[in-house]
Amino acid sequence: MTLSAENDDTRVGTRRPLTVREVLEAKQESLQLEVLTPQAALDRLVADPDVSSPGLALAGFTDRFAEGRLQVFGETEMTYLARLERPSARDRVTTLFAFQIPAVFITKGQAVPEWFLELAGAAGIAVLRSGLSTRDFYRLLKPYLEAALAPQTTVHGSLADVYGVGLLFVGKSGVGKSECVLDLVERGHRLVADDLVMVSRHGNEILIGKGHELQRHHMEIRGIGIIDIANLFGIRARRLQKRLEVIVHLEHWDATREYVRTGLEEDSTDILGVDVPRLTVPVNPGKNITVISEVIAMNHLLRYAGVDSAATFDQRLREAMPGVQEYLEQDYE
Protein backbone atom coordinates (compact mmCIF):
# COMPACT_ATOMS: atom_id res chain seq x y z
CA MET A 1 0.00 0.00 0.00
CA THR A 2 1.25 3.48 -0.84
CA LEU A 3 0.27 6.64 0.96
CA SER A 4 -1.32 9.12 -1.38
CA ALA A 5 -2.72 12.59 -1.31
CA GLU A 6 -6.20 11.13 -1.80
CA ASN A 7 -6.41 10.08 1.84
CA ASP A 8 -4.63 13.26 3.00
CA ASP A 9 -1.70 11.27 4.36
CA THR A 10 1.17 12.51 2.23
CA ARG A 11 2.27 15.00 -0.34
CA VAL A 12 5.22 13.94 -2.45
CA GLY A 13 7.75 16.68 -3.04
CA THR A 14 10.94 17.02 -5.02
CA ARG A 15 14.26 18.26 -3.72
CA ARG A 16 16.27 20.49 -5.98
CA PRO A 17 19.99 19.80 -6.35
CA LEU A 18 22.51 21.86 -4.44
CA THR A 19 24.66 24.47 -6.07
CA VAL A 20 28.40 24.66 -5.55
CA ARG A 21 27.81 27.96 -3.77
CA GLU A 22 25.49 26.28 -1.25
CA VAL A 23 28.09 23.61 -0.56
CA LEU A 24 30.72 26.31 -0.08
CA GLU A 25 28.53 28.33 2.29
CA ALA A 26 27.57 25.27 4.33
CA LYS A 27 31.01 23.68 4.61
CA GLN A 28 33.54 26.47 4.08
CA GLU A 29 34.62 26.61 7.70
CA SER A 30 34.67 22.89 8.51
CA LEU A 31 36.42 21.98 5.25
CA GLN A 32 38.76 25.00 5.36
CA LEU A 33 37.82 25.99 1.83
CA GLU A 34 39.14 28.84 -0.30
CA VAL A 35 38.10 29.63 -3.87
CA LEU A 36 41.03 29.67 -6.30
CA THR A 37 39.03 30.58 -9.43
CA PRO A 38 36.99 33.69 -8.58
CA GLN A 39 36.09 34.09 -12.24
CA ALA A 40 34.29 30.72 -12.34
CA ALA A 41 30.59 30.70 -11.49
CA LEU A 42 29.50 28.81 -8.40
CA ASP A 43 26.00 28.08 -9.67
CA ARG A 44 26.71 24.65 -11.14
CA LEU A 45 24.43 21.98 -9.76
CA VAL A 46 25.51 19.13 -7.49
CA ALA A 47 22.99 16.31 -7.90
CA ASP A 48 25.14 13.28 -7.04
CA PRO A 49 26.00 12.66 -3.37
CA ASP A 50 29.05 10.61 -4.36
CA VAL A 51 32.44 12.31 -4.49
CA SER A 52 35.18 10.94 -6.73
CA SER A 53 38.83 11.30 -7.58
CA PRO A 54 39.67 11.39 -11.31
CA GLY A 55 41.80 8.24 -11.07
CA LEU A 56 42.30 6.59 -14.46
CA ALA A 57 40.75 9.56 -16.25
CA LEU A 58 44.04 11.41 -15.72
CA ALA A 59 45.81 8.55 -17.44
CA GLY A 60 43.56 8.92 -20.48
CA PHE A 61 40.95 6.23 -19.79
CA THR A 62 37.64 8.12 -19.63
CA ASP A 63 35.18 5.44 -20.83
CA ARG A 64 33.78 4.91 -17.35
CA PHE A 65 34.23 8.39 -15.96
CA ALA A 66 31.27 9.37 -13.74
CA GLU A 67 29.99 12.77 -14.81
CA GLY A 68 28.13 15.09 -12.47
CA ARG A 69 30.24 14.33 -9.41
CA LEU A 70 32.47 16.62 -7.42
CA GLN A 71 36.09 15.72 -8.15
CA VAL A 72 38.84 15.64 -5.54
CA PHE A 73 42.51 16.02 -6.42
CA GLY A 74 44.61 14.66 -3.60
CA GLU A 75 48.38 14.49 -3.31
CA THR A 76 48.53 11.44 -5.59
CA GLU A 77 46.73 13.19 -8.47
CA MET A 78 48.69 16.43 -8.19
CA THR A 79 52.02 14.59 -7.96
CA TYR A 80 51.12 12.56 -11.04
CA LEU A 81 50.32 15.71 -13.04
CA ALA A 82 53.59 17.33 -11.88
CA ARG A 83 55.60 14.41 -13.28
CA LEU A 84 54.05 14.67 -16.74
CA GLU A 85 55.40 16.89 -19.47
CA ARG A 86 53.47 20.18 -19.48
CA PRO A 87 51.73 19.59 -22.87
CA SER A 88 50.69 16.08 -21.83
CA ALA A 89 49.42 17.26 -18.46
CA ARG A 90 47.39 20.04 -20.10
CA ASP A 91 45.86 17.59 -22.57
CA ARG A 92 44.83 15.20 -19.79
CA VAL A 93 43.24 17.95 -17.72
CA THR A 94 41.54 19.52 -20.75
CA THR A 95 39.99 16.15 -21.61
CA LEU A 96 38.84 15.75 -18.01
CA PHE A 97 37.34 19.24 -17.81
CA ALA A 98 35.28 18.60 -20.94
CA PHE A 99 32.99 16.43 -18.83
CA GLN A 100 30.20 17.79 -16.66
CA ILE A 101 31.99 18.48 -13.37
CA PRO A 102 30.31 20.73 -10.78
CA ALA A 103 33.58 21.70 -9.07
CA VAL A 104 37.11 20.51 -8.29
CA PHE A 105 38.61 20.33 -4.82
CA ILE A 106 42.33 20.33 -4.06
CA THR A 107 43.15 18.83 -0.65
CA LYS A 108 46.06 19.19 1.81
CA GLY A 109 46.52 22.86 0.93
CA GLN A 110 48.59 21.93 -2.14
CA ALA A 111 49.91 24.46 -4.57
CA VAL A 112 47.96 24.54 -7.82
CA PRO A 113 49.71 25.41 -11.13
CA GLU A 114 48.45 28.50 -12.93
CA TRP A 115 47.82 26.51 -16.12
CA PHE A 116 45.49 24.19 -14.15
CA LEU A 117 43.47 27.18 -12.90
CA GLU A 118 43.38 28.68 -16.40
CA LEU A 119 41.94 25.47 -17.88
CA ALA A 120 39.37 25.23 -15.10
CA GLY A 121 38.35 28.85 -15.57
CA ALA A 122 38.00 28.34 -19.34
CA ALA A 123 35.72 25.35 -18.69
CA GLY A 124 33.72 27.27 -16.08
CA ILE A 125 34.68 24.86 -13.32
CA ALA A 126 35.32 26.28 -9.88
CA VAL A 127 38.46 25.11 -8.09
CA LEU A 128 38.40 25.13 -4.31
CA ARG A 129 41.30 24.29 -2.03
CA SER A 130 40.99 22.59 1.37
CA GLY A 131 43.57 22.48 4.10
CA LEU A 132 42.34 19.04 5.22
CA SER A 133 43.87 15.71 4.29
CA THR A 134 42.05 13.85 1.54
CA ARG A 135 40.72 11.26 4.00
CA ASP A 136 39.34 13.87 6.39
CA PHE A 137 37.89 15.83 3.49
CA TYR A 138 35.89 12.82 2.27
CA ARG A 139 34.83 12.00 5.83
CA LEU A 140 33.30 15.43 6.36
CA LEU A 141 31.86 16.13 2.91
CA LYS A 142 30.13 12.86 2.01
CA PRO A 143 27.72 12.70 4.98
CA TYR A 144 26.68 16.28 4.29
CA LEU A 145 25.97 15.57 0.62
CA GLU A 146 24.12 12.34 1.40
CA ALA A 147 21.86 14.14 3.87
CA ALA A 148 21.33 17.23 1.70
CA LEU A 149 20.58 15.22 -1.46
CA ALA A 150 18.62 12.40 0.16
CA PRO A 151 15.26 11.54 -1.50
CA GLN A 152 12.57 13.36 0.43
CA THR A 153 8.81 13.59 0.78
CA THR A 154 6.35 15.21 3.15
CA VAL A 155 3.73 13.32 5.13
CA HIS A 156 0.63 14.67 6.83
CA GLY A 157 0.71 13.16 10.31
CA SER A 158 2.42 13.26 13.70
CA LEU A 159 5.74 11.60 14.51
CA ALA A 160 6.69 10.63 18.06
CA ASP A 161 9.54 8.78 19.74
CA VAL A 162 7.90 6.12 21.90
CA TYR A 163 10.33 3.90 23.85
CA GLY A 164 12.92 4.65 21.17
CA VAL A 165 10.61 3.61 18.31
CA GLY A 166 9.53 6.18 15.73
CA LEU A 167 5.73 5.97 15.43
CA LEU A 168 4.10 7.96 12.63
CA PHE A 169 0.42 8.61 13.31
CA VAL A 170 -1.63 9.17 10.16
CA GLY A 171 -5.34 9.38 9.41
CA LYS A 172 -8.05 11.76 8.33
CA SER A 173 -8.10 15.26 9.70
CA GLY A 174 -9.75 15.41 13.10
CA VAL A 175 -9.30 11.74 14.00
CA GLY A 176 -7.05 12.61 16.96
CA LYS A 177 -3.45 12.22 15.81
CA SER A 178 -2.14 15.30 17.60
CA GLU A 179 -4.13 14.57 20.75
CA CYS A 180 -2.69 11.05 20.89
CA VAL A 181 0.88 12.36 20.55
CA LEU A 182 0.18 15.05 23.15
CA ASP A 183 -0.92 12.35 25.59
CA LEU A 184 2.24 10.37 24.81
CA VAL A 185 4.37 13.45 25.54
CA GLU A 186 2.57 13.89 28.85
CA ARG A 187 3.51 10.27 29.68
CA GLY A 188 7.21 10.96 29.07
CA HIS A 189 7.65 10.25 25.36
CA ARG A 190 8.94 12.78 22.82
CA LEU A 191 7.47 14.78 19.97
CA VAL A 192 9.38 14.88 16.71
CA ALA A 193 6.94 16.65 14.38
CA ASP A 194 3.26 17.43 14.22
CA ASP A 195 1.02 17.92 11.18
CA LEU A 196 3.82 18.11 8.60
CA VAL A 197 6.57 15.49 8.76
CA MET A 198 9.53 15.78 6.41
CA VAL A 199 10.80 12.28 5.59
CA SER A 200 14.10 11.53 3.87
CA ARG A 201 15.64 8.20 2.90
CA HIS A 202 19.18 7.40 3.98
CA GLY A 203 20.85 4.35 2.49
CA ASN A 204 18.57 1.60 1.21
CA GLU A 205 15.98 1.26 3.96
CA ILE A 206 16.34 3.97 6.61
CA LEU A 207 13.72 6.72 6.76
CA ILE A 208 14.38 9.77 8.93
CA GLY A 209 11.53 12.07 9.90
CA LYS A 210 11.74 15.61 11.24
CA GLY A 211 9.65 18.75 11.45
CA HIS A 212 9.95 21.87 9.34
CA GLU A 213 12.46 24.32 10.79
CA LEU A 214 9.73 26.96 11.19
CA GLN A 215 7.35 24.51 12.82
CA ARG A 216 9.81 23.02 15.29
CA HIS A 217 8.18 21.84 18.53
CA HIS A 218 4.73 23.38 18.11
CA MET A 219 1.44 21.49 17.91
CA GLU A 220 -2.09 22.45 16.91
CA ILE A 221 -4.75 21.18 19.32
CA ARG A 222 -8.33 21.80 18.24
CA GLY A 223 -10.15 23.94 20.75
CA ILE A 224 -6.91 25.33 22.20
CA GLY A 225 -4.80 26.40 19.25
CA ILE A 226 -1.01 26.36 18.83
CA ILE A 227 0.96 25.14 21.83
CA ASP A 228 4.72 25.04 22.49
CA ILE A 229 5.68 21.54 23.64
CA ALA A 230 9.22 22.45 24.74
CA ASN A 231 8.05 25.30 26.95
CA LEU A 232 5.11 23.34 28.38
CA PHE A 233 6.85 20.02 29.07
CA GLY A 234 10.54 20.88 28.98
CA ILE A 235 13.29 20.27 26.46
CA ARG A 236 13.23 16.50 27.10
CA ALA A 237 9.76 16.37 25.47
CA ARG A 238 11.07 17.05 21.96
CA ARG A 239 13.43 15.41 19.52
CA LEU A 240 14.85 16.99 16.38
CA GLN A 241 14.62 13.88 14.21
CA LYS A 242 13.85 10.18 14.50
CA ARG A 243 13.91 7.08 12.37
CA LEU A 244 10.41 6.27 11.09
CA GLU A 245 9.74 2.62 11.96
CA VAL A 246 5.99 2.00 12.30
CA ILE A 247 2.95 3.73 10.80
CA VAL A 248 -0.13 3.86 13.05
CA HIS A 249 -3.21 4.60 10.97
CA LEU A 250 -6.02 5.95 13.15
CA GLU A 251 -9.56 5.78 11.81
CA HIS A 252 -13.03 6.10 13.25
CA TRP A 253 -14.59 2.78 14.24
CA ASP A 254 -16.42 1.10 11.37
CA ALA A 255 -18.65 -1.75 12.48
CA THR A 256 -18.79 -3.12 8.94
CA ARG A 257 -15.04 -3.52 8.68
CA GLU A 258 -13.01 -6.52 9.81
CA TYR A 259 -9.98 -5.43 11.82
CA VAL A 260 -6.82 -7.43 12.55
CA ARG A 261 -7.40 -9.76 15.50
CA THR A 262 -4.40 -12.08 15.70
CA GLY A 263 -1.55 -9.98 14.31
CA LEU A 264 -0.56 -12.69 11.84
CA GLU A 265 -1.63 -10.53 8.92
CA GLU A 266 0.91 -7.85 8.08
CA ASP A 267 0.35 -4.62 6.19
CA SER A 268 2.91 -2.11 5.02
CA THR A 269 3.18 1.24 3.31
CA ASP A 270 5.73 2.25 0.72
CA ILE A 271 7.48 5.53 1.47
CA LEU A 272 10.33 6.51 -0.85
CA GLY A 273 10.79 2.88 -1.85
CA VAL A 274 10.95 1.58 1.74
CA ASP A 275 8.23 -0.73 3.11
CA VAL A 276 7.16 0.47 6.57
CA PRO A 277 4.96 -1.72 8.84
CA ARG A 278 1.45 -0.26 9.06
CA LEU A 279 -1.14 -0.92 11.74
CA THR A 280 -4.75 0.29 11.58
CA VAL A 281 -6.22 1.17 14.96
CA PRO A 282 -9.97 1.95 15.16
CA VAL A 283 -10.88 4.87 17.38
CA ASN A 284 -14.08 4.90 19.45
CA PRO A 285 -15.12 6.60 22.71
CA GLY A 286 -13.31 5.33 25.79
CA LYS A 287 -10.55 3.54 23.89
CA ASN A 288 -7.07 4.24 25.30
CA ILE A 289 -5.10 4.90 22.11
CA THR A 290 -2.09 6.11 24.09
CA VAL A 291 -1.58 2.78 25.87
CA ILE A 292 -2.18 0.93 22.61
CA SER A 293 0.52 3.07 20.99
CA GLU A 294 2.96 2.19 23.74
CA VAL A 295 2.17 -1.50 23.22
CA ILE A 296 2.75 -1.10 19.48
CA ALA A 297 6.21 0.35 20.18
CA MET A 298 7.11 -2.37 22.71
CA ASN A 299 5.83 -5.10 20.40
CA HIS A 300 7.97 -3.69 17.59
CA LEU A 301 11.02 -3.86 19.87
CA LEU A 302 10.17 -7.48 20.67
CA ARG A 303 9.95 -8.35 16.99
CA TYR A 304 13.25 -6.58 16.38
CA ALA A 305 14.74 -8.83 19.07
CA GLY A 306 13.32 -11.90 17.30
CA VAL A 307 10.21 -12.44 19.42
CA ASP A 308 6.96 -12.54 17.42
CA SER A 309 4.13 -13.06 19.91
CA ALA A 310 1.44 -13.79 17.32
CA ALA A 311 3.60 -16.26 15.40
CA THR A 312 4.70 -17.99 18.62
CA PHE A 313 1.10 -18.36 19.79
CA ASP A 314 0.05 -19.66 16.37
CA GLN A 315 2.87 -22.22 16.40
CA ARG A 316 1.84 -23.48 19.83
CA LEU A 317 -1.72 -23.97 18.63
CA ARG A 318 -0.55 -25.87 15.57
CA GLU A 319 1.66 -28.10 17.70
CA ALA A 320 -1.27 -28.85 20.01
CA MET A 321 -3.73 -29.59 17.21
CA PRO A 322 -2.53 -33.18 16.39
CA GLY A 323 -3.15 -34.25 19.98
CA VAL A 324 -6.61 -32.72 19.98
CA GLN A 325 -7.41 -34.35 16.64
CA GLU A 326 -6.28 -37.76 17.92
CA TYR A 327 -8.39 -37.35 21.07
CA LEU A 328 -11.49 -36.54 19.03
CA GLU A 329 -10.93 -39.49 16.69
CA GLN A 330 -10.77 -41.90 19.66
CA ASP A 331 -13.93 -40.52 21.26
CA TYR A 332 -16.61 -43.09 20.29
CA GLU A 333 -19.32 -41.90 22.69
Secondary structure, 3 states (H helix, E strand, C coil): CECCHHHCCEECCCCCCEEHHHHHHHHHHHHCEEECCCCCCCCCEECCCCEECCHHHHHCCCCCCCCCCEEEECHHHHHHHHHCCHHHHHHHHHHHHCCCCCEEEECCCCCCCHHHHHHHHHHCCEEEEECCCHHHHHHHHHHHHHHHCCCEEEEEEEEEEECCEEEEEECCCCCCHHHHHHHHHHCCCEEEEEEEEEEEEECCCEEEEEECCCCCCEEEECCCEEEEHHHHHCHHHECCEEECCEEEEEEECCCCCCCCCCCCCCEEEEECCEEEEEEEEEECCCCCHHHHHHHHHHHHHHHHCCCCHHHHHHHHHHHHHHHHHHHHHCCCC
